[in-house]
Amino acid sequence: MGQTARVSAVVWTAAGSLAAWLWLLLGQGFFWRTDVRLPPRREPDAWPSVCVVVPARDEAAVLPAALPSLLAQDYPGRAEVFLVDDGSSDGTAELARELARRHGGLPLTVDSPGEPPAGWTGKLWAVRHGIGLARARTPEYLLLTDADIAHAPDSLRQLVAAARSGGFDLVSQMARLRVASPWERLVVPAFVYFFAQLYPFRRIGRDGTRTAAAAGGCVLLRADAAGRARIPDAIRHAVIDDVALARAVKRGGGRVWLGLADRVDSVRPYPRLRDLWRMVARSAYAQLRHDPVLLAGTVAGLVLVYLVPPAAVVVGLAAGSASAAAAGASAWLVMTGTYVPMLRYYRQPLWLAPLLPFTAFLYLLMTVDSAVRHHRGRGAAWKGRTYARPGAAPDEG
């Protein structure tokens, strides 16, 4: 009797997981599709001026593969690059100047804002300084991009054409992250998959929806929209600054678009699991607004959606319950099918798709670890700075 009740509970739990996956498949903005790329665009009659702002802290390892691609932009209008060195100790500023001398291209200004005051994350303080430098050039657009992002020669041109043609105040592309090591292959495509699940790209670009997000590695922003939304002052304490940026622009009446990139790539390596773990744990609990209730709900949701299906298959086969095995297998099959497009986008073998429950379990552990770090006072971190709580002054580490 007791075993029958336990098997029945597994059947119902697996059925709940299957129902959740059917809803995710059809009701969550088709998040699993990877065909949201730059919208239809045409070249403007007159190209607006653009200033590129690059916050950089200890980026000497990746700068040679990224900065020359910015300097080499084939842009018909006036464009200039501002690299803001946020207290680097590895010669980032000097290397940037040397790369500009060696490669030429767009004008490059390298400057430093000094240490951020209380209430500011270091990255956003650097962005603020860069925007302040750019304001003297009165640009129509700002391109906010990270120091590890390599752009195709026509990247800026295509971004501006898309923003102008679609009437968008913010156009952002999710850079294709590096996938080379075994751990990167296992974890990185899932990172983008989970992001799209939280922020379905189709909803972001649709007028009248509240969903807003951007990818901080590549954000083209109208300068007047930045002024209306008080960027970056209004989000100065945000650890997940790209999402906060898009929300601020949308709240200010701006139109926002986000999609996957074809020729914008991150060159930053994450060869070991601990590198990827640190990347996710840095901001996972901040995503949950440092709320233990949201953390508990997230853990329960991850268990139900990702871990129950394979567990139900194992329990069903062991207990001879065809219903439990079938419900679990069906949910696992839908999960696997939704992950295939992302693996194809990253040009990865499709046999990784059934391993998504294992990857989700790793993300569950990373999220819990993020909360533990926060409550131990270690908080989020960016390039050696930690932020123990929202709005706290950064600690050097």
C-alpha positions as CSV (number, residue, x, y, z in Angstrom):
1,M,0.0,0.0,0.0
2,G,2.8,2.4,1.0
3,Q,4.8,1.6,-2.2
4,T,1.7,2.1,-4.3
5,A,1.1,5.6,-2.8
6,R,4.7,6.5,-3.4
7,V,4.6,5.4,-7.0
8,S,1.3,7.3,-7.4
9,A,2.9,10.5,-6.0
10,V,5.7,10.1,-8.6
11,V,3.2,9.7,-11.4
12,W,1.4,12.9,-10.4
13,T,4.6,14.8,-9.9
14,A,5.8,13.7,-13.3
15,A,2.5,14.6,-14.8
16,G,2.9,18.1,-13.2
17,S,6.4,18.4,-14.8
18,L,5.0,17.4,-18.2
19,A,2.2,20.0,-17.9
20,A,4.8,22.6,-17.0
21,W,6.9,21.7,-20.1
22,L,3.9,21.8,-22.4
23,W,3.2,25.3,-21.0
24,L,6.8,26.3,-21.5
25,L,6.8,24.9,-25.0
26,L,3.7,26.9,-26.1
27,G,3.1,29.7,-23.6
28,Q,6.4,31.2,-22.8
29,G,7.0,33.3,-25.9
30,F,8.5,30.4,-27.8
31,F,11.7,31.1,-25.8
32,W,13.4,28.0,-27.2
33,R,13.5,29.3,-30.8
34,T,16.8,30.9,-31.9
35,D,15.6,32.7,-35.0
36,V,15.3,36.1,-33.3
37,R,18.1,38.0,-35.0
38,L,18.5,41.6,-36.0
39,P,15.1,42.8,-37.4
40,P,14.6,43.9,-41.0
41,R,16.6,47.1,-41.7
42,R,17.6,49.5,-44.3
43,E,20.5,52.0,-44.4
44,P,19.5,55.5,-43.4
45,D,20.0,58.4,-45.8
46,A,22.3,60.1,-43.2
47,W,24.3,58.0,-40.7
48,P,24.0,59.3,-37.1
49,S,27.1,59.9,-34.9
50,V,27.9,57.1,-32.4
51,C,30.2,56.9,-29.4
52,V,31.3,53.5,-28.2
53,V,31.8,53.1,-24.4
54,V,33.9,50.2,-23.2
55,P,34.3,49.7,-19.4
56,A,37.5,47.6,-18.7
57,R,39.0,46.3,-15.6
58,D,42.0,43.9,-15.9
59,E,41.2,42.9,-19.5
60,A,44.7,42.7,-20.9
61,A,44.2,39.0,-21.7
62,V,41.2,39.5,-24.0
63,L,41.7,43.0,-25.3
64,P,43.9,42.1,-28.3
65,A,41.2,39.9,-29.6
66,A,38.4,42.4,-29.1
67,L,39.4,46.0,-29.2
68,P,40.9,46.0,-32.8
69,S,37.5,44.7,-34.0
70,L,35.9,47.9,-32.6
71,L,38.5,50.2,-34.0
72,A,38.1,48.5,-37.5
73,Q,34.3,49.2,-37.7
74,D,33.2,50.0,-41.2
75,Y,30.8,52.8,-40.2
76,P,29.9,55.5,-42.7
77,G,29.1,58.1,-40.0
78,R,31.2,59.7,-37.3
79,A,32.2,57.2,-34.6
80,E,34.6,57.2,-31.7
81,V,35.7,54.7,-29.0
82,F,36.0,55.5,-25.3
83,L,37.7,52.9,-23.2
84,V,37.3,53.5,-19.5
85,D,40.0,51.8,-17.4
86,D,38.4,50.9,-14.1
87,G,41.5,50.7,-11.9
88,S,43.2,47.8,-13.8
89,S,46.4,46.3,-12.4
90,D,47.5,44.5,-15.6
91,G,48.3,47.4,-17.9
92,T,44.9,47.4,-19.7
93,A,45.0,51.1,-20.5
94,E,48.6,51.0,-21.9
95,L,47.7,48.0,-24.0
96,A,44.6,49.7,-25.4
97,R,46.7,52.7,-26.5
98,E,49.3,50.4,-28.0
99,L,46.6,48.4,-29.9
100,A,45.2,51.7,-31.3
101,R,48.7,52.8,-32.5
102,R,49.2,49.4,-34.1
103,H,45.9,48.9,-35.8
104,G,44.6,52.5,-36.4
105,G,40.9,52.9,-37.2
106,L,38.4,54.7,-35.2
107,P,39.7,57.4,-32.7
108,L,40.3,55.9,-29.3
109,T,40.2,57.8,-25.9
110,V,41.5,56.0,-22.8
111,D,40.6,57.4,-19.4
112,S,40.0,56.4,-15.9
113,P,37.3,57.6,-13.5
114,G,39.0,56.7,-10.2
115,E,37.4,54.6,-7.5
116,P,33.6,54.3,-7.5
117,P,31.7,56.1,-4.7
118,A,29.4,54.2,-2.3
119,G,26.3,53.0,-4.0
120,W,27.9,52.4,-7.4
121,T,29.1,49.2,-9.0
122,G,32.5,49.6,-10.5
123,K,31.3,48.7,-14.0
124,L,28.5,51.2,-14.0
125,W,30.7,53.9,-12.6
126,A,33.1,53.3,-15.5
127,V,30.1,53.5,-17.9
128,R,29.0,56.8,-16.4
129,H,32.4,58.2,-16.9
130,G,32.5,57.0,-20.5
131,I,29.1,58.5,-21.2
132,G,30.2,61.7,-19.7
133,L,33.2,61.8,-22.0
134,A,31.0,60.9,-25.0
135,R,28.5,63.7,-24.2
136,A,31.0,66.3,-25.3
137,R,30.7,64.8,-28.9
138,T,26.8,65.0,-28.7
139,P,26.3,61.6,-30.3
140,E,22.9,60.4,-31.3
141,Y,23.7,56.8,-30.2
142,L,25.8,55.1,-27.6
143,L,27.2,51.6,-28.1
144,L,27.9,50.0,-24.7
145,T,30.0,47.0,-25.2
146,D,32.3,44.9,-23.0
147,A,36.1,44.6,-23.4
148,D,35.8,40.9,-24.3
149,I,33.4,41.3,-27.2
150,A,34.7,41.0,-30.8
151,H,32.5,42.7,-33.4
152,A,32.3,41.9,-37.2
153,P,33.4,44.9,-39.3
154,D,29.8,45.8,-40.1
155,S,28.4,45.3,-36.6
156,L,27.9,48.9,-35.7
157,R,26.5,49.7,-39.1
158,Q,23.9,46.9,-38.8
159,L,22.9,47.9,-35.2
160,V,22.3,51.5,-36.2
161,A,20.3,50.5,-39.3
162,A,18.2,48.1,-37.2
163,A,17.5,50.8,-34.6
164,R,16.6,53.4,-37.2
165,S,14.4,51.1,-39.3
166,G,12.5,49.7,-36.4
167,G,12.2,52.9,-34.3
168,F,14.0,51.2,-31.4
169,D,15.6,53.2,-28.6
170,L,17.7,50.2,-27.5
171,V,18.9,47.4,-29.7
172,S,20.9,44.6,-28.0
173,Q,22.5,41.4,-29.3
174,M,23.3,38.5,-27.1
175,A,26.9,37.8,-28.1
176,R,27.8,34.3,-28.9
177,L,29.8,33.1,-25.9
178,R,32.9,31.0,-26.3
179,V,32.3,27.2,-26.4
180,A,35.6,25.3,-26.6
181,S,36.3,23.4,-23.4
182,P,34.1,20.4,-22.3
183,W,32.6,22.4,-19.4
184,E,31.8,25.3,-21.8
185,R,30.0,22.9,-24.1
186,L,28.0,21.6,-21.2
187,V,27.1,24.9,-19.4
188,V,27.3,27.9,-21.8
189,P,24.5,27.0,-24.3
190,A,22.3,26.3,-21.2
191,F,23.1,29.7,-19.8
192,V,21.7,31.5,-22.8
193,Y,18.7,29.0,-22.9
194,F,17.8,29.7,-19.3
195,F,18.2,33.5,-19.9
196,A,15.8,33.2,-22.9
197,Q,13.4,31.2,-20.7
198,L,13.3,34.0,-18.2
199,Y,13.2,36.8,-20.8
200,P,11.6,35.5,-24.0
201,F,13.1,37.6,-26.8
202,R,9.9,37.9,-28.8
203,R,8.1,39.5,-25.8
204,I,10.9,42.0,-25.3
205,G,10.6,43.5,-28.7
206,R,6.8,43.6,-28.6
207,D,5.1,46.9,-27.8
208,G,2.8,46.9,-24.8
209,T,4.6,44.1,-22.8
210,R,6.5,44.6,-19.6
211,T,9.2,42.1,-20.4
212,A,12.5,43.9,-20.8
213,A,16.1,42.7,-21.0
214,A,19.4,43.4,-22.8
215,A,22.7,41.7,-23.1
216,G,25.4,43.9,-21.7
217,G,28.1,42.9,-24.2
218,C,26.3,44.7,-27.0
219,V,23.8,47.5,-26.4
220,L,23.1,50.3,-28.9
221,L,21.2,53.0,-27.0
222,R,19.8,56.3,-28.2
223,A,21.5,59.1,-26.2
224,D,18.2,60.9,-25.6
225,A,16.6,57.7,-24.3
226,A,19.6,57.3,-21.9
227,G,19.0,60.8,-20.7
228,R,15.2,60.3,-20.1
229,A,15.9,57.0,-18.2
230,R,18.8,58.6,-16.2
231,I,21.2,55.9,-17.4
232,P,23.3,54.9,-15.6
233,D,22.5,56.8,-12.5
234,A,19.1,55.2,-12.1
235,I,20.6,51.7,-12.0
236,R,23.9,52.6,-10.3
237,H,23.7,49.7,-7.8
238,A,22.5,47.0,-10.2
239,V,24.6,43.9,-10.4
240,I,22.6,42.6,-13.4
241,D,23.1,45.9,-15.1
242,D,21.9,44.9,-18.6
243,V,18.5,43.8,-17.5
244,A,18.1,46.9,-15.2
245,L,19.2,49.1,-18.2
246,A,16.5,47.7,-20.5
247,R,13.8,48.0,-17.8
248,A,14.7,51.6,-17.2
249,V,14.5,52.5,-20.9
250,K,11.2,50.7,-21.3
251,R,9.7,52.3,-18.2
252,G,10.7,55.6,-19.7
253,G,8.6,54.9,-22.8
254,G,11.5,53.6,-25.0
255,R,11.2,50.7,-27.4
256,V,13.6,47.8,-26.7
257,W,14.8,44.9,-28.8
258,L,17.0,41.9,-27.9
259,G,18.1,38.9,-30.0
260,L,20.9,36.5,-30.7
261,A,24.0,37.7,-32.5
262,D,25.4,36.2,-35.7
263,R,28.8,38.0,-35.8
264,V,29.3,39.4,-32.3
265,D,31.3,37.0,-30.1
266,S,32.7,36.9,-26.6
267,V,36.4,35.9,-26.6
268,R,36.5,35.4,-22.8
269,P,37.4,31.8,-21.9
270,Y,35.7,29.8,-19.1
271,P,37.8,26.6,-19.4
272,R,37.1,25.2,-16.0
273,L,33.9,24.5,-14.1
274,R,34.9,26.9,-11.3
275,D,35.2,29.7,-13.9
276,L,31.7,29.1,-15.1
277,W,30.5,28.6,-11.5
278,R,31.9,32.0,-10.5
279,M,30.2,33.7,-13.5
280,V,26.8,32.3,-12.6
281,A,27.1,32.6,-8.8
282,R,28.1,36.2,-9.2
283,S,24.6,37.4,-10.0
284,A,22.2,34.5,-9.5
285,Y,20.9,35.6,-6.1
286,A,20.7,39.2,-7.3
287,Q,18.4,38.0,-10.0
288,L,16.1,36.7,-7.2
289,R,16.3,40.1,-5.5
290,H,18.1,38.5,-2.6
291,D,14.7,37.1,-1.5
292,P,14.9,33.7,0.3
293,V,11.2,33.0,-0.7
294,L,12.1,33.5,-4.3
295,L,15.1,31.3,-3.9
296,A,13.0,28.5,-2.4
297,G,10.5,28.8,-5.2
298,T,13.3,28.7,-7.8
299,V,14.9,25.6,-6.3
300,A,11.5,23.9,-6.2
301,G,10.8,24.9,-9.8
302,L,14.1,23.7,-11.1
303,V,13.6,20.3,-9.3
304,L,10.0,19.9,-10.7
305,V,10.8,21.0,-14.3
306,Y,14.3,19.6,-14.8
307,L,15.1,16.9,-12.3
308,V,11.7,15.2,-11.9
309,P,11.5,13.8,-15.5
310,P,14.6,11.6,-15.4
311,A,13.9,10.7,-11.8
312,A,10.4,9.6,-12.7
313,V,11.8,7.4,-15.6
314,V,14.2,5.7,-13.2
315,V,11.6,5.2,-10.4
316,G,9.0,4.1,-12.9
317,L,11.2,1.5,-14.5
318,A,12.4,0.3,-11.1
319,A,8.9,0.0,-9.6
320,G,7.3,-1.3,-12.8
321,S,5.1,1.8,-13.2
322,A,4.6,2.4,-16.9
323,S,2.6,5.6,-16.1
324,A,5.4,7.2,-14.1
325,A,8.0,6.2,-16.7
326,A,5.9,7.5,-19.6
327,A,5.1,10.8,-18.0
328,G,8.7,11.3,-17.0
329,A,10.0,10.3,-20.5
330,S,7.5,12.6,-22.2
331,A,8.5,15.6,-20.1
332,W,12.2,14.8,-20.7
333,L,11.5,14.5,-24.4
334,V,9.9,17.9,-24.6
335,M,12.7,19.4,-22.6
336,T,15.3,17.8,-24.9
337,G,13.5,19.1,-28.0
338,T,13.4,22.7,-26.7
339,Y,17.1,22.6,-26.1
340,V,18.1,21.3,-29.6
341,P,17.8,24.7,-31.3
342,M,20.2,26.3,-28.8
343,L,22.8,23.6,-29.3
344,R,22.5,24.0,-33.1
345,Y,23.0,27.8,-32.7
346,Y,26.2,27.0,-30.7
347,R,27.2,24.3,-33.2
348,Q,27.3,21.6,-30.5
349,P,26.5,17.9,-30.8
350,L,22.9,17.1,-30.2
351,W,23.7,14.3,-27.8
352,L,24.2,17.0,-25.2
353,A,20.5,17.8,-25.2
354,P,19.4,14.9,-23.0
355,L,22.0,16.0,-20.4
356,L,20.1,19.2,-19.7
357,P,18.8,17.9,-16.3
358,F,22.4,17.5,-15.2
359,T,23.3,21.0,-16.3
360,A,20.2,22.3,-14.6
361,F,21.3,20.6,-11.4
362,L,24.6,22.4,-11.6
363,Y,22.8,25.7,-12.0
364,L,20.6,24.9,-9.0
365,L,23.8,24.4,-6.9
366,M,25.3,27.6,-8.3
367,T,22.2,29.6,-7.4
368,V,22.2,28.2,-3.8
369,D,25.9,29.0,-3.6
370,S,25.2,32.5,-4.7
371,A,22.7,32.9,-1.9
372,V,25.2,31.4,0.6
373,R,27.9,33.8,-0.6
374,H,25.5,36.8,-0.1
375,H,24.5,35.8,3.4
376,R,28.1,35.3,4.4
377,G,28.8,38.9,3.3
378,R,30.8,37.9,0.2
379,G,28.1,39.1,-2.2
380,A,28.4,39.6,-5.9
381,A,31.7,40.3,-7.5
382,W,33.0,41.9,-10.6
383,K,36.7,41.9,-11.4
384,G,37.9,41.7,-7.8
385,R,35.2,43.9,-6.3
386,T,32.5,42.4,-4.1
387,Y,29.1,43.9,-3.4
388,A,27.7,42.4,-0.2
389,R,24.2,43.9,-0.6
390,P,22.4,46.2,-3.0
391,G,23.7,49.7,-2.8
392,A,26.7,48.7,-0.6
393,A,30.1,50.2,-1.2
394,P,32.4,47.9,-3.1
395,D,35.1,46.1,-1.2
396,E,38.4,45.4,-2.9
397,G,39.3,41.7,-3.0
